[in-house]
């Protein structure tokens, strides 16, 4: 993958020379982040990142977007699988966008490595299933920063001024990441939980003295393993709405007991990515000073992590309603999200054996600017009463100069549970970030 991304980024640097003779230099930023995890044996990190983007418009009908970044890590991390207080280093080169967008009056075509967002709710968007997420960027920053680009082709036809139909084809699978920098030792990596304890190991019949090896089994690059879906978008009166369906692979893996060799020297655990099917819809409208949003996603073919390292099939539904309002220097948003799971067989957990479960999450976010937008405060919080878990992030920003910014942020996790937030219960963090724009 590194070779493919290197070619794309090299193209981002060379293509402008052949397309436009007097093109300004790429825009971007340089970011240095220092973060600290007090609950992870005082884990500390230093991350440095250089991002560059070039947007070309060689003809009125063609838009070319090329962007990527290089990022490095120096960290003192603790936890599995690394021993306590281990120094780690890593560096990556990644494509963020390398796409062509061709527009005609009745249709447009988007092709390349890029991101496409579905859904309208704030941060927790149930129908946003095309791009996998980077968990570290989701908690550090936001969902939009966390989306990982995938190779795709999108064709969108305009049926009228108020209706369009789009189809998306994703030929290659790309998994979600807990962290793109040295993922095995990352404080956000919860895959180490797949390693069974003594009780679970005895339940599946493996010798407890046998070392555990996790083997990742991703869908191969073949025509049969493609992903895709379709979406109908329309405007009725003052309401924007859409209906869509998508068939893909679970971006984050599930642990299952692997098949050992005839004379095994270890007990394998396979991390696999089964198929899912989602149908859903959303809407958005404005009433006076308030924006109203709703979203529904029914995963008619879903997967769940059962006890003793087995995958349980079933279905789930996510339904949410949100409101937001902007008044002067303030913007507030509130969302209630209902989630229900139903299992085809009994799913056992520390809370007992269940055929289904349901919960409601409350999401609040706010933005406030000061001194003519020189300073800012952003807050985001989610709380799940059923699981007694929650997450709160507050980020303060200051514009030191027109092209230099300083950020300070803290993330606090409350409790633990089976929801998306509760699984990261011991990952509280603080960070300071200096950003230079060019």
C-alpha positions as CSV (number, residue, x, y, z in Angstrom):
1,X,0.0,0.0,0.0
2,X,2.9,2.4,0.7
3,X,4.1,2.1,-2.9
4,X,0.7,2.9,-4.3
5,X,0.3,5.9,-2.0
6,X,3.8,7.1,-2.8
7,X,3.0,7.1,-6.5
8,X,-0.2,9.1,-5.9
9,X,1.5,11.7,-3.8
10,X,4.3,12.0,-6.4
11,X,1.6,12.6,-8.9
12,X,0.2,15.4,-6.8
13,X,3.5,17.1,-7.0
14,X,4.1,16.5,-10.8
15,X,0.7,16.8,-12.3
16,X,0.2,20.6,-11.8
17,X,3.3,21.2,-13.9
18,X,1.7,19.5,-16.9
19,X,-1.8,20.9,-16.4
20,X,-1.3,24.5,-15.5
21,X,1.7,26.6,-16.3
22,X,1.2,29.3,-13.7
23,X,-0.3,27.4,-10.8
24,X,0.3,28.7,-7.2
25,X,2.1,26.4,-4.8
26,X,0.0,23.8,-2.9
27,X,-1.7,24.9,0.4
28,X,-1.5,22.9,3.6
29,X,-0.2,23.0,7.1
30,X,2.5,21.7,9.5
31,X,1.3,20.4,12.8
32,X,3.2,19.3,15.9
33,X,1.1,17.6,18.7
34,X,2.2,16.5,22.1
35,X,-0.3,14.3,23.9
36,X,-0.5,12.5,27.3
37,X,-2.6,9.5,28.5
38,X,-2.7,9.6,32.3
39,X,-4.5,6.2,32.6
40,X,-2.1,4.3,30.4
41,X,1.0,4.2,32.7
42,X,1.7,7.9,31.8
43,X,1.9,7.3,28.1
44,X,3.2,10.3,26.2
45,X,3.6,11.0,22.5
46,X,5.0,13.5,20.0
47,X,3.3,13.6,16.6
48,X,4.5,15.8,13.7
49,X,2.5,16.0,10.4
50,X,2.9,17.9,7.1
51,X,-0.2,18.1,5.0
52,X,-0.4,19.5,1.4
53,X,-3.3,19.9,-1.0
54,X,-3.6,21.0,-4.6
55,X,-7.0,21.7,-6.3
56,X,-6.9,22.1,-10.1
57,X,-9.6,23.2,-12.4
58,X,-8.2,22.7,-15.9
59,X,-11.6,23.0,-17.6
60,X,-15.0,24.2,-16.3
61,X,-16.2,20.6,-16.2
62,X,-13.2,18.9,-14.5
63,X,-11.9,19.3,-11.0
64,X,-8.8,17.5,-9.8
65,X,-8.1,17.2,-6.1
66,X,-4.7,15.9,-4.9
67,X,-3.7,15.9,-1.2
68,X,-1.7,13.8,1.2
69,X,0.5,14.0,4.3
70,X,3.6,12.6,5.9
71,X,3.5,12.0,9.7
72,X,6.0,10.8,12.3
73,X,5.7,9.5,15.8
74,X,8.0,9.4,18.8
75,X,6.2,7.9,21.8
76,X,6.7,6.3,25.2
77,X,3.9,3.8,25.3
78,X,2.7,1.2,27.7
79,X,0.3,-1.7,27.3
80,X,-0.2,-4.9,25.2
81,X,1.4,-6.1,23.2
82,X,4.4,-3.9,24.1
83,X,6.0,-4.1,27.6
84,X,5.6,-1.2,29.9
85,X,7.3,2.1,29.1
86,X,8.5,1.2,25.6
87,X,9.8,3.8,23.2
88,X,8.3,3.5,19.7
89,X,8.9,5.3,16.5
90,X,6.9,5.3,13.3
91,X,6.5,7.3,10.1
92,X,3.8,7.1,7.4
93,X,3.0,8.6,4.0
94,X,-0.7,8.7,3.2
95,X,-3.0,9.9,0.5
96,X,-6.0,11.9,1.7
97,X,-7.5,12.6,-1.8
98,X,-6.5,11.8,-5.3
99,X,-9.7,12.2,-7.4
100,X,-11.2,13.5,-10.6
101,X,-14.7,15.1,-10.5
102,X,-16.2,15.5,-14.0
103,X,-19.4,17.5,-14.1
104,X,-22.1,17.7,-16.8
105,X,-25.6,19.3,-16.6
106,X,-27.3,16.0,-16.1
107,X,-24.7,13.9,-14.3
108,X,-21.3,14.0,-12.6
109,X,-18.6,11.4,-12.1
110,X,-16.2,11.1,-9.1
111,X,-13.4,8.6,-9.3
112,X,-10.2,8.0,-7.4
113,X,-9.1,7.7,-3.8
114,X,-11.4,10.0,-1.8
115,X,-14.1,10.3,0.9
116,X,-17.9,10.4,0.5
117,X,-20.0,11.2,3.6
118,X,-23.6,10.0,4.0
119,X,-25.9,11.1,6.9
120,X,-26.8,14.4,8.5
121,X,-26.5,13.9,12.3
122,X,-23.7,15.4,14.4
123,X,-20.6,13.1,14.7
124,X,-22.5,9.8,15.2
125,X,-23.9,9.2,11.8
126,X,-25.4,5.7,11.4
127,X,-25.6,5.8,7.5
128,X,-22.0,7.0,7.1
129,X,-20.6,3.6,6.1
130,X,-18.6,4.2,3.0
131,X,-15.3,5.3,4.5
132,X,-13.8,3.5,7.5
133,X,-12.6,5.6,10.5
134,X,-9.4,6.2,12.3
135,X,-10.4,5.9,16.0
136,X,-7.6,8.1,17.3
137,X,-8.5,11.0,15.0
138,X,-12.2,10.5,15.8
139,X,-11.6,11.1,19.5
140,X,-8.8,13.7,19.1
141,X,-10.6,15.8,16.4
142,X,-13.8,14.8,14.7
143,X,-15.5,12.3,12.4
144,X,-14.7,14.4,9.3
145,X,-11.0,14.2,10.2
146,X,-11.3,10.5,11.0
147,X,-12.6,9.3,7.6
148,X,-10.1,7.2,5.8
149,X,-10.1,7.5,2.0
150,X,-11.0,4.5,-0.2
151,X,-10.8,3.9,-3.9
152,X,-14.2,4.4,-5.3
153,X,-16.3,5.4,-8.3
154,X,-19.5,7.5,-7.8
155,X,-21.9,8.3,-10.6
156,X,-24.7,10.8,-9.8
157,X,-27.5,11.6,-12.2
158,X,-29.8,14.6,-11.8
159,X,-33.4,13.6,-12.5
160,X,-34.5,17.2,-11.9
161,X,-33.5,20.3,-10.1
162,X,-34.8,18.8,-6.9
163,X,-33.9,15.1,-7.2
164,X,-30.8,13.0,-8.0
165,X,-29.7,9.4,-7.9
166,X,-26.2,8.2,-7.1
167,X,-24.4,4.9,-7.3
168,X,-21.1,4.1,-5.5
169,X,-18.7,1.2,-6.3
170,X,-15.8,0.5,-3.9
171,X,-13.6,-2.2,-5.5
172,X,-11.1,-2.7,-2.7
173,X,-11.6,-3.2,1.1
174,X,-9.8,-0.9,3.5
175,X,-10.2,-1.6,7.2
176,X,-10.7,0.9,10.0
177,X,-7.7,1.8,12.2
178,X,-7.4,2.4,15.9
179,X,-4.4,4.5,15.0
180,X,-2.4,4.9,11.8
181,X,0.9,5.3,13.7
182,X,2.3,2.1,15.3
183,X,-1.2,0.7,15.8
184,X,-0.2,-2.4,17.9
185,X,1.0,-0.2,20.8
186,X,-1.5,2.6,20.4
187,X,-3.5,3.6,23.5
188,X,-6.6,3.4,21.3
189,X,-6.0,-0.2,20.2
190,X,-8.7,-2.4,21.8
191,X,-7.9,-5.5,19.7
192,X,-5.7,-6.8,22.5
193,X,-9.1,-7.7,24.2
194,X,-9.4,-10.6,21.7
195,X,-6.7,-12.5,23.6
196,X,-8.8,-14.8,25.8
197,X,-8.4,-14.9,29.6
198,X,-8.3,-18.2,31.4
199,X,-12.0,-18.7,31.7
200,X,-12.7,-17.9,28.1
201,X,-9.8,-20.1,27.0
202,X,-11.1,-23.0,28.9
203,X,-14.6,-22.5,27.5
204,X,-13.3,-22.9,23.9
205,X,-10.9,-25.8,24.8
206,X,-7.5,-24.2,24.4
207,X,-4.6,-24.8,26.7
208,X,-4.0,-21.7,28.8
209,X,-0.2,-22.1,28.6
210,X,-0.3,-21.9,24.8
211,X,0.7,-18.4,23.5
212,X,-1.9,-16.5,21.6
213,X,-1.3,-15.1,18.1
214,X,-3.7,-12.8,16.4
215,X,-3.9,-13.3,12.7
216,X,-5.7,-10.7,10.5
217,X,-7.8,-12.0,7.6
218,X,-9.0,-9.2,5.4
219,X,-11.2,-9.7,2.3
220,X,-9.0,-10.3,-0.8
221,X,-9.0,-7.9,-3.7
222,X,-11.4,-9.6,-6.0
223,X,-14.6,-8.8,-7.9
224,X,-16.7,-10.8,-5.5
225,X,-15.4,-8.7,-2.6
226,X,-16.4,-5.3,-3.9
227,X,-18.6,-3.0,-1.9
228,X,-21.3,-0.6,-3.1
229,X,-24.6,1.1,-2.8
230,X,-27.1,3.6,-4.1
231,X,-28.8,6.7,-2.7
232,X,-31.7,8.8,-3.8
233,X,-31.6,12.5,-2.8
234,X,-34.6,14.9,-3.1
235,X,-36.0,18.2,-1.8
236,X,-39.7,18.4,-1.0
237,X,-40.8,21.9,0.0
238,X,-38.2,23.0,2.5
239,X,-37.1,19.5,3.5
240,X,-34.0,17.8,2.1
241,X,-34.1,14.0,2.4
242,X,-32.6,10.9,1.0
243,X,-32.9,7.1,1.0
244,X,-30.1,4.7,0.5
245,X,-28.7,1.2,0.8
246,X,-25.2,-0.2,1.1
247,X,-23.6,-3.6,1.1
248,X,-20.1,-3.8,2.6
249,X,-17.6,-5.3,5.0
250,X,-17.3,-4.5,8.7
251,X,-14.5,-1.9,8.9
252,X,-13.3,-3.1,12.3
253,X,-12.6,-6.8,12.8
254,X,-14.2,-9.4,14.9
255,X,-12.3,-12.0,16.9
256,X,-12.9,-15.7,16.2
257,X,-11.1,-18.9,17.2
258,X,-8.6,-19.9,14.5
259,X,-7.9,-23.4,13.3
260,X,-4.6,-24.6,14.8
261,X,-2.0,-26.7,13.0
262,X,-1.9,-30.5,13.7
263,X,0.9,-29.8,16.3
264,X,0.2,-26.2,17.2
265,X,2.9,-24.1,18.9
266,X,0.4,-21.3,19.6
267,X,-3.4,-20.7,19.7
268,X,-4.4,-18.6,16.7
269,X,-7.2,-16.0,16.9
270,X,-8.5,-14.8,13.6
271,X,-9.6,-11.2,13.1
272,X,-12.2,-11.2,10.3
273,X,-14.4,-8.7,8.6
274,X,-17.8,-10.2,7.8
275,X,-20.4,-8.6,5.4
276,X,-23.1,-6.2,6.5
277,X,-26.2,-4.7,4.7
278,X,-27.6,-1.3,5.6
279,X,-30.7,0.5,4.4
280,X,-31.5,3.9,5.7
281,X,-32.6,7.5,5.2
282,X,-32.2,11.0,6.5
283,X,-33.7,14.4,6.4
284,X,-32.8,18.0,7.1
285,X,-34.9,21.2,7.3
286,X,-34.9,24.7,8.9
287,X,-37.6,26.1,11.1
288,X,-37.0,29.7,12.1
289,X,-33.6,29.9,13.8
290,X,-33.4,26.1,14.3
291,X,-32.1,23.4,12.1
292,X,-33.8,20.0,12.4
293,X,-32.2,16.7,11.4
294,X,-33.1,13.1,11.4
295,X,-31.4,9.8,10.4
296,X,-32.4,6.1,10.4
297,X,-30.2,3.1,9.5
298,X,-31.4,-0.5,9.6
299,X,-28.6,-3.0,9.4
300,X,-30.7,-6.0,8.3
301,X,-27.6,-8.2,8.1
302,X,-25.3,-7.3,11.0
303,X,-22.5,-8.9,13.2
304,X,-21.7,-8.8,16.9
305,X,-18.8,-10.0,19.0
306,X,-20.0,-12.9,21.1
307,X,-18.3,-14.4,24.2
308,X,-15.6,-17.0,23.9
309,X,-14.4,-15.5,20.6
310,X,-17.4,-16.2,18.3
311,X,-19.3,-14.0,15.9
312,X,-23.0,-13.8,16.3
313,X,-25.2,-12.8,13.4
314,X,-28.3,-10.5,13.8
315,X,-29.7,-7.1,13.0
316,X,-29.7,-3.6,14.4
317,X,-31.4,-0.3,14.1
318,X,-30.1,3.2,14.8
319,X,-32.5,6.1,14.8
320,X,-31.6,9.7,15.7
321,X,-33.1,13.2,15.8
322,X,-31.1,16.4,16.3
323,X,-31.5,20.1,16.5
324,X,-29.0,22.9,16.1
325,X,-29.0,26.7,16.3
326,X,-26.5,29.4,15.5
327,X,-26.8,32.8,17.3
328,X,-24.0,35.3,17.0
329,X,-20.8,33.8,18.2
330,X,-22.6,30.6,19.5
331,X,-23.5,27.4,17.8
332,X,-25.2,24.6,19.7
333,X,-26.3,21.1,18.6
334,X,-28.2,18.3,20.5
335,X,-29.0,14.8,19.3
336,X,-30.8,11.8,20.7
337,X,-29.8,8.5,19.1
338,X,-31.7,5.2,19.7
339,X,-29.8,1.9,19.1
340,X,-31.3,-1.6,19.2
341,X,-29.6,-5.0,18.5
342,X,-31.3,-8.3,17.9
343,X,-29.3,-11.6,17.8
344,X,-30.0,-14.8,15.9
345,X,-28.7,-16.7,18.9
346,X,-28.0,-16.0,22.6
347,X,-25.2,-13.6,23.0
348,X,-23.4,-14.0,26.4
349,X,-21.5,-11.2,28.1
350,X,-20.5,-10.1,31.6
351,X,-24.0,-8.8,32.0
352,X,-25.6,-12.1,31.3
353,X,-27.2,-13.9,28.2
354,X,-29.3,-11.8,25.9
355,X,-31.2,-12.1,22.6
356,X,-31.3,-8.3,22.2
357,X,-30.4,-5.0,23.8
358,X,-31.3,-1.4,23.4
359,X,-29.9,2.0,24.5
360,X,-30.2,5.7,24.0
361,X,-27.2,8.1,23.5
362,X,-27.4,11.8,24.0
363,X,-25.0,13.9,22.0
364,X,-24.3,17.6,22.7
365,X,-21.8,19.9,21.0
366,X,-21.1,23.6,21.0
367,X,-18.9,26.3,19.5
368,X,-18.1,29.7,20.8
369,X,-15.8,32.3,19.3
370,X,-14.2,35.3,21.1
371,X,-12.4,38.5,20.2
372,X,-13.6,38.5,16.5
373,X,-12.8,34.8,16.1
374,X,-9.3,35.1,17.4
375,X,-10.1,32.6,20.1
376,X,-12.5,29.7,20.2
377,X,-13.9,26.9,22.3
378,X,-15.4,23.7,20.9
379,X,-17.1,21.1,23.1
380,X,-18.5,17.6,22.2
381,X,-20.0,15.1,24.6
382,X,-21.9,11.8,24.3
383,X,-23.6,9.9,27.1
384,X,-25.2,6.4,27.0
385,X,-27.4,6.0,30.1
386,X,-28.0,2.2,29.5
387,X,-24.3,1.5,29.4
388,X,-23.3,4.2,32.0
389,X,-20.6,5.3,29.6
390,X,-19.7,8.7,28.1
391,X,-17.1,10.9,26.5
392,X,-16.4,14.6,26.8
393,X,-14.0,16.6,24.7
394,X,-13.2,20.3,25.0
395,X,-10.8,22.1,22.6
396,X,-9.6,25.7,23.1
397,X,-8.0,27.4,20.0
398,X,-6.0,30.6,19.7
399,X,-4.9,32.4,16.5
400,X,-1.4,33.6,17.3
401,X,-0.9,35.0,13.9
402,X,-2.8,34.9,10.6
403,X,-1.1,31.6,9.7
404,X,-0.2,30.2,13.2
405,X,-2.6,28.6,15.6
406,X,-2.4,26.9,19.0
407,X,-4.8,24.3,20.3
408,X,-5.2,22.6,23.7
409,X,-7.7,19.7,24.2
410,X,-8.7,17.2,26.7
411,X,-10.8,14.0,26.4
412,X,-12.5,12.3,29.3
413,X,-14.1,8.9,29.2
414,X,-16.7,7.8,31.8
415,X,-17.4,4.2,32.6
416,X,-17.2,1.3,30.1
417,X,-19.7,-0.6,28.0
418,X,-20.4,-2.3,24.7
419,X,-21.1,0.9,22.8
420,X,-18.6,2.7,20.6
421,X,-17.5,5.0,23.5
422,X,-17.5,2.5,26.4
423,X,-14.9,0.3,24.8
424,X,-12.3,3.0,25.2
425,X,-13.0,3.6,28.9
426,X,-9.3,4.1,30.0
427,X,-8.1,6.3,27.1
428,X,-8.4,9.8,28.7
429,X,-6.0,12.2,27.0
430,X,-4.6,15.7,27.0
431,X,-2.9,17.3,24.1
432,X,-1.3,20.6,23.0
433,X,-1.0,21.3,19.2
434,X,0.9,24.0,17.2
435,X,-0.3,24.5,13.6
436,X,1.4,26.5,10.9
437,X,-0.6,27.2,7.6
438,X,1.0,27.8,4.3
